[in-house]
Amino acid sequence: MHDALKHTNNIHVLFVVNPKSGKANSELLSEYIADYSKIYRYVWQVYYTTGKDDSSNIRQKIKHYKPEIVIAAGGDGTINNVARLLLKTEIKLGIIPMGSANGFAYNLRIPANIDQAIKIIFTSIANPVDVIKINDKYYSLHLSDIGINARTVKRFEQEKSKGLIGYGTQLFKELFSGKTHFKYNLSIGQFSKKSKAEIIVIANAKAFGTGAQINPEGNINDGKFEVVVIKPYPWWIGFMLLFSFFTGKLHQMRHVRVYKASKAKIKLSKPQVFQIDGEILDDVKYLNVEIIKRGIKVIF
């Protein structure tokens, strides 16, 4: 067990719970919170997100309650919102995956089981994790992208689809909706590249929550991120790309380029749908990307 937890009684823990997450079971979670407080000797408060002024309200909770650990129970959006508030602090982030895909938790091998996830939080150590800052106002913990996946996620949300089958259905629609590639200009230091892409991924981790490995050699605390570019390809190559996603060999494919960086700029020929950690944002035409080394402490 982590020393800070083993020798300290009554540590202060703040649970941030999204009751609307895909797999949320607030009643069961409440039982676990109470039961485990007796075992691990913590005192706690719970904040339930509403979608209105959550960041401000959580910030005030942290300021007045002064927790040693903030536990985000929800999907990637909830975890991202909490993590931003803990940047460059000594407060540890715990995760209980309760969303539809849970991409960040998947990359950290945190199980989508309330009991097991809570045990990990109170028996494991806090590790420094890099955070990607985009356009000086957005933060990404694992994967952001422009192109096919972002548009698929947007369709997924608009049509209120659910689960992997829902995602697959929307991906199929996107792939057969006509021209999908776009022009871009990538700058990393003195290096510059102009070309076309089907998708550009800004990756701090290896995989999407589905298990598809877009960045097989990624490392969440190496002080770098990867820009993964999938170039336009013949339709029949799509089957090989799909296979490589789940075998960890995407970076070896002829139509894929991977660029490692600590800072990068991406200019697009026209605005594109953009998603960060599974959340759709406004369309973008320009991205200024940089790494925040060891930005947060995550327990896993």
C-alpha positions in Angstrom: 0.0 0.0 0.0 1.2 3.5 -0.7 3.0 5.0 2.3 0.9 8.2 2.4 -2.2 6.1 2.7 -0.9 3.4 5.0 0.2 5.6 7.8 -2.5 8.3 7.7 -5.9 8.0 9.2 -8.9 10.0 8.1 -7.5 11.2 4.8 -9.9 13.5 3.0 -11.4 12.1 -0.2 -13.7 13.9 -2.6 -15.7 11.8 -4.9 -16.9 13.5 -8.1 -19.7 11.3 -9.5 -21.4 11.7 -12.9 -24.8 10.0 -12.3 -25.6 10.1 -16.0 -22.6 8.1 -17.2 -23.2 5.1 -19.4 -22.7 2.5 -16.6 -23.4 4.7 -13.6 -24.9 3.0 -10.6 -24.9 5.7 -7.9 -26.6 3.6 -5.3 -24.1 0.8 -5.5 -21.2 3.3 -5.6 -22.6 5.0 -2.4 -22.5 1.6 -0.6 -18.9 1.0 -1.6 -17.9 4.5 -0.6 -19.3 4.0 2.9 -18.0 0.4 3.3 -14.5 1.1 2.2 -14.2 4.2 4.4 -14.2 1.8 7.4 -11.4 -0.3 5.8 -9.1 2.5 4.5 -10.0 5.1 7.2 -11.0 8.0 5.0 -13.5 10.7 5.4 -15.4 11.8 2.3 -17.7 14.1 0.5 -19.5 13.5 -2.8 -20.2 15.9 -5.5 -22.7 14.9 -8.2 -22.2 16.6 -11.5 -25.2 18.3 -13.1 -23.7 19.6 -16.3 -24.0 23.2 -15.1 -21.0 25.1 -13.5 -19.4 21.8 -12.5 -15.8 22.9 -12.9 -16.5 26.0 -10.7 -18.3 24.0 -8.1 -15.7 21.3 -7.9 -13.0 23.9 -7.6 -14.7 25.4 -4.6 -15.2 22.0 -3.1 -11.5 21.3 -3.4 -10.5 24.7 -2.0 -12.7 24.4 1.1 -12.5 20.6 1.7 -8.8 20.3 0.9 -8.9 16.6 -0.2 -5.7 14.5 -0.6 -7.4 12.5 -3.2 -10.1 13.4 -5.7 -11.9 10.4 -7.3 -13.6 10.8 -10.6 -16.5 8.3 -11.1 -17.7 8.6 -14.7 -16.5 8.5 -18.3 -13.6 10.2 -19.9 -15.3 13.6 -19.9 -15.8 13.5 -16.1 -12.2 12.4 -15.6 -10.9 15.1 -17.9 -12.9 17.8 -16.1 -11.5 16.7 -12.7 -7.9 16.3 -14.0 -7.8 19.9 -15.3 -8.5 21.1 -11.8 -5.6 19.1 -10.3 -2.9 20.2 -12.7 0.4 20.9 -11.0 -1.0 20.2 -7.5 -0.1 17.5 -5.0 -3.7 16.2 -5.0 -3.9 12.7 -6.4 -6.5 11.6 -9.0 -8.3 8.3 -8.5 -10.6 6.8 -11.2 -13.7 4.7 -11.1 -14.6 4.0 -14.8 -18.3 4.3 -15.3 -18.6 5.6 -18.9 -19.3 3.9 -22.2 -15.7 3.5 -23.4 -13.4 4.7 -20.5 -10.4 5.2 -22.7 -8.0 6.8 -20.2 -8.8 4.1 -17.6 -8.3 1.4 -20.2 -4.8 2.7 -21.0 -4.0 2.6 -17.2 -5.5 -0.9 -16.9 -8.0 0.2 -14.3 -10.9 -2.3 -14.4 -14.5 -1.2 -15.1 -15.6 -2.7 -11.8 -16.4 -0.4 -8.8 -15.1 -2.8 -6.2 -11.8 -3.4 -8.0 -11.3 0.2 -9.0 -11.7 1.5 -5.4 -9.3 -1.2 -4.1 -6.7 0.0 -6.7 -7.1 3.6 -5.5 -6.4 2.7 -1.9 -3.7 0.1 -2.4 -1.7 1.5 -5.3 0.7 4.4 -5.7 0.2 7.7 -7.5 2.2 8.0 -10.7 3.0 11.2 -12.6 1.2 11.4 -16.0 1.8 13.9 -18.8 -1.0 16.1 -20.0 -1.4 17.6 -23.5 -2.4 21.2 -23.7 -4.1 22.3 -26.9 -4.7 25.9 -28.1 -3.9 27.1 -24.5 -7.4 26.1 -23.2 -8.0 22.4 -23.8 -6.4 19.5 -22.0 -6.1 15.9 -23.2 -5.2 12.9 -21.1 -5.0 10.2 -23.7 -6.3 10.8 -27.3 -7.6 13.6 -29.4 -8.2 13.6 -33.1 -9.4 15.2 -36.3 -11.1 13.2 -39.1 -13.0 10.0 -39.3 -13.1 9.1 -35.7 -14.1 12.6 -34.5 -16.9 12.7 -37.0 -18.0 9.2 -36.0 -18.1 10.3 -32.3 -20.2 13.3 -33.3 -22.7 11.1 -35.2 -22.7 8.7 -32.1 -23.7 11.6 -29.8 -26.2 13.2 -32.2 -28.0 9.9 -32.8 -27.8 8.9 -29.1 -26.1 5.6 -30.0 -24.8 3.3 -27.3 -21.9 0.8 -27.0 -19.5 -0.7 -29.5 -22.3 -1.7 -31.8 -23.6 1.8 -31.9 -20.1 3.2 -32.6 -19.5 0.6 -35.4 -22.8 1.6 -37.0 -21.9 5.2 -37.1 -18.3 4.4 -38.3 -19.8 2.5 -41.2 -22.1 5.4 -42.1 -19.1 7.8 -42.0 -16.9 5.6 -44.2 -19.5 5.5 -46.9 -20.5 9.2 -46.7 -18.2 10.3 -49.5 -14.8 12.1 -49.5 -13.3 12.0 -46.1 -9.7 13.2 -46.3 -8.4 16.7 -45.8 -5.2 18.8 -46.2 -2.9 19.7 -43.4 0.4 21.3 -42.5 2.3 19.8 -39.6 5.2 21.7 -37.9 7.5 20.2 -35.3 10.4 22.5 -34.6 12.3 22.9 -37.9 10.4 20.0 -39.4 7.4 20.7 -41.6 5.1 18.4 -43.6 2.3 19.2 -46.0 0.0 16.4 -47.1 -3.5 14.8 -46.9 -4.9 12.7 -44.1 -8.0 10.7 -43.3 -7.3 11.1 -39.6 -4.8 12.9 -37.4 -4.5 11.7 -33.8 -2.7 13.6 -31.0 -1.8 10.7 -28.7 -0.5 10.6 -25.1 -1.5 7.0 -24.7 -1.7 3.9 -26.8 -5.3 3.0 -27.4 -9.0 4.0 -27.6 -11.3 2.7 -25.0 -12.4 0.1 -27.6 -9.0 -1.5 -27.4 -8.0 -0.3 -30.9 -4.3 0.7 -30.7 -3.7 3.9 -32.6 -0.3 4.6 -31.0 1.2 1.2 -30.1 4.5 2.7 -28.8 2.9 5.5 -26.8 3.9 6.2 -23.2 1.8 8.5 -20.9 4.8 9.8 -18.9 7.7 10.0 -21.3 7.5 13.8 -21.7 6.4 13.5 -25.3 3.2 12.9 -27.4 2.8 11.4 -30.8 1.1 12.8 -33.9 -0.3 9.8 -35.7 -1.3 10.5 -39.3 -3.3 8.0 -41.4 -3.0 9.0 -45.1 -5.7 8.5 -47.7 -5.8 4.8 -48.7 -7.5 2.5 -51.2 -10.7 0.9 -49.8 -9.2 -2.5 -49.6 -6.4 -1.3 -47.3 -9.1 -0.5 -44.8 -9.3 -4.1 -43.8 -5.6 -4.3 -43.2 -5.7 -1.1 -41.1 -8.5 -2.5 -39.0 -6.6 -5.7 -38.3 -3.5 -3.7 -37.4 -5.5 -1.6 -34.9 -6.0 -4.7 -32.7 -2.6 -6.3 -33.3 -0.5 -3.4 -32.2 1.1 -3.0 -35.6 -0.6 0.1 -37.0 2.7 2.2 -36.9 4.2 -0.3 -39.3 1.6 0.3 -42.0 2.6 2.0 -45.2 -0.2 4.6 -45.0 0.6 5.6 -41.4 3.1 8.1 -40.1 4.0 8.7 -36.5 5.8 11.9 -35.3 7.0 12.3 -31.7 7.1 15.8 -30.3 6.9 17.9 -27.2 5.4 20.8 -29.2 3.6 20.8 -32.5 1.4 23.0 -34.8 -1.2 21.7 -37.1 -2.9 23.9 -39.8 -5.9 22.6 -41.7 -7.1 23.6 -45.1 -10.6 24.0 -43.7 -12.3 23.5 -40.3 -12.7 19.9 -39.1 -14.6 18.2 -36.3 -12.3 17.8 -33.3 -12.7 15.6 -30.2 -10.7 15.4 -27.0 -10.9 12.3 -24.8 -14.2 11.4 -26.4 -15.8 14.9 -26.1 -16.7 16.8 -29.3 -15.6 20.4 -29.4 -16.0 23.2 -31.9 -14.6 22.6 -35.4 -11.0 23.7 -35.6 -8.6 24.9 -38.3 -5.5 25.3 -36.2 -4.0 23.4 -33.3 -1.2 24.5 -31.1 -0.1 21.5 -29.1 2.4 21.1 -26.2 3.1 18.6 -23.4 2.8 19.4 -19.7 5.3 17.0 -18.3 4.2 15.1 -15.2 1.2 17.3 -15.1 -1.0 15.3 -12.7 -0.6 12.4 -10.2 -2.9 9.5 -11.0 -3.3 6.4 -8.9 -3.1 3.2 -10.9 
